[in-house]
Amino acid sequence: MDDRNLHHRFMNWRRRIRDIHEVRVIRYRERLKKMQKVGDILRYHGNSDEVGCFVAGRSLSRRNRYFEVTIRDTGVRGMIAVGLVHQLYKLDHQPGWLPQSVAFHADDGKLYNGGTVGQQFGPKCCTGDKIGCGISLDPDNGQLTVFFTRNGSEVGSVEMADPPDALYPAVGMHSLGEEVLLNLNAEWGPEEDDGQMIVDSHEDDWSRLHDVKVTGTLLEYVGNGKSIVDVGLAQARRPLNTRFHYYELEITDAGEKCYIALGLARRDYPKNRHPGWSRGSIAYHADDGKLFHGSGAGDPFGPCCLEGDVMGCGIMFPRDFNLDGGDDGDDWDLDVVSKLEQVQNDLYANNEDGMEEGEDLEGRKVMVFFTRNGTVVGRREVALPIGGFYPTIGMMSTGEKVKVDLHPLSG
């Protein structure tokens, strides 16, 4: 199978997975009652004897974990609630009043957590205030933490048992004239000194960071950049698997020498070695276009990569490869997972390079491929380390910055 056929199959695979994801995104329609929505503006549309409620069509997730509401008008009583509810929440109740819901209420500053009696939580909110709500998940105890913000500062948080169903952004209103601006794509991070917000650090995406600083999806080299041992390394927390089998980076600043490497490595890979230089790793190096596979001597492989180029790396798993039950699949329902598995089955149905049935997964061969600006550069068959291959990025000269997307095929 030549590289041109591989490229076409890769692009078709990518389009099909994006189509599946799009179906998933619009699986639920937003719902509202006694409210009017024009663009991102929500207005109360009742008679003040009835609750108005809006429930978004897309739930919060690890990659979309925060939203904000700006109060444009408090109306007669300012009874505006911002929080999270289950998808089939009754729209004649304020968010937070029923089980599996939680909300911060602007009129009294109270937190309502599954009941009609609130507890004092934060300040009251008025016209011009911005209320935010987000989630974080502690994988050690299965607890979900819901936090609320006001005007860029965190008000407080509450722990909930991880619900069986997803939680959806919700806004409630209950008096004439109430109006808010909804931002379902807001990002949350600590404030800088100048009062401007930055995006979430995303540090929980990475298991190891050595001489690399993370700001949102941006990785920046902060090492000395003087010698061969001054490698900055970033290794993802989870290995590639059949659900998330590919990742990309964009070179936003090539730095002094563009010593940037994109690849895969075993979990215990040395922190001061570029990906590809030591055993249990393979990487495409931007500065010389060479492929390094467990050796300090690279092979000619593809073009050099410069600022603005997008480099990608993925694995074509054998069709009988089993999903690891520990992977990050919280954003996927069973229907989507089965469709993704069918896509992979179709892709490998006629693959002459496929693995033999019944072969041991530990140490078996997989096909690793690399891309540049959406085009497959090449591929290499390698042995999969015990525990899997982890996305690993190396940098080694001053000023280097890359923007990383660990799940480009699923979002």
C-alpha positions, 0 to 999 in steps of 0.5 A, a space after each residue: 500500500 503506497 503512501 498516496 493510498 494511505 493519505 486518502 484513507 487517513 483523510 476519509 477516516 478523519 472526515 467520517 469520525 468528524 461526521 460521527 462527532 457532529 451527529 453526537 453534538 446535535 443529538 440533543 436540542 436545546 430546550 427552553 420554556 417561558 424564555 425567548 432566545 435570540 442569538 446568544 441573548 436569553 429573555 424572560 417571556 412569562 408573566 412572573 408567576 411561572 418559572 422560565 428555564 433554558 437547558 443547552 443542547 450540549 453537556 459540559 465535558 473535560 474539554 468543554 467544562 465551563 460557561 458564562 452568563 452576563 446579566 444584561 438586565 435584572 428585570 423586576 426581581 433579578 431571579 436569575 439562576 445559573 447552573 447545571 441540570 440533567 438533560 430531561 430537567 423539568 423546565 418549570 423549575 429553577 435550576 438547582 431545585 430538583 435532584 441532579 441539579 445545582 445552581 447559583 442564584 443571583 437574587 440572593 447569592 445562595 447555592 441550590 443543590 437539588 432542593 428548594 432551600 438554598 445555602 448562603 454561598 456568594 454575593 448577590 449579582 446585578 446588571 453587568 455581573 458575569 456568572 460562570 459555572 464549570 466542572 472538574 473531576 477527581 479521578 481518584 474518588 469519582 467526585 465531580 466538583 462544580 465551581 462558580 465564578 463572579 466577574 472573573 473570580 471564583 465564588 466557591 465550589 461544591 462536590 457531587 457524586 459523579 452523575 450517571 448522565 451528563 450535566 448540561 448548562 442551564 439558566 433560570 428566570 422568574 420575573 419580567 425584564 430579565 435578560 442575559 448574554 449566554 457564552 457556552 464556549 467560555 474558557 476559565 483560568 486564573 486572572 493575571 495581574 492586568 485583570 485579563 483572563 487566560 485559558 485553563 492551564 490544561 496541565 492535567 492533560 500531561 503526566 510529565 512536563 520537563 522544562 516546558 510551560 503549559 498555558 492552555 493548549 500552548 507549550 513553551 520551552 523554558 529550558 537553557 537551550 545550550 546543549 544536547 542535554 537541555 531537552 524540554 519534554 512534554 508527555 501526555 497522561 494517556 497513551 493513544 488508543 483506538 478511540 484517540 489514535 492521533 494528535 497534532 501540534 502547530 508550530 507557533 514559534 520556531 525559536 532559535 533553531 526549531 529543534 521540535 520533535 513530535 512523536 510517541 514514547 514509552 511511559 518511562 521515557 528519559 526526560 532529557 532525551 528527545 523523542 526518537 533518540 532512545 529505545 521505546 520511542 519514535 519521532 519526526 523532527 522538525 529541524 531536519 525532517 528526519 525520522 528517529 526510531 530508538 536511535 540518535 541517528 535519524 533517517 531522511 523521512 520528510 520535509 523540514 517544518 517551520 513556523 505555521 506548519 501543523 505536524 501530526 502523529 497517529 497509530 493505525 491499530 490492528 482491527 482486533 486491538 482491544 480498547 483499554 478500559 482506562 482510557 479517557 472516554 467520558 465524552 463518548 456514549 456507547 453509540 458513538 464508540 461502536 460507530 468509531 470501532 466500525 470505522 476502524 474495522 472498515 479501514 482495516 478490512 483490506 489492510 495487507 499490513 494487518 496483524 495476525 489474529 490471536 497475536 499477543 498485544 504486548 510487543 505486537 507491531 503497529 503502524 505509526 504514521 506522521 503528517 504535515 499540514 494534513 498530508 501523510 509524510 510517511 509511516 513506520 511499523 514498530 513494536 508497541 511498548 508494554 503500556 502503550 505509546 504516549 504522545 511525547 513532544 520535545 523542544 530544545 532551543 530558546 523561544 520554541 512554542 507549539 499549540 497542541 491538540 491531543 484529540 483533533 479527530 474528535 472535536 
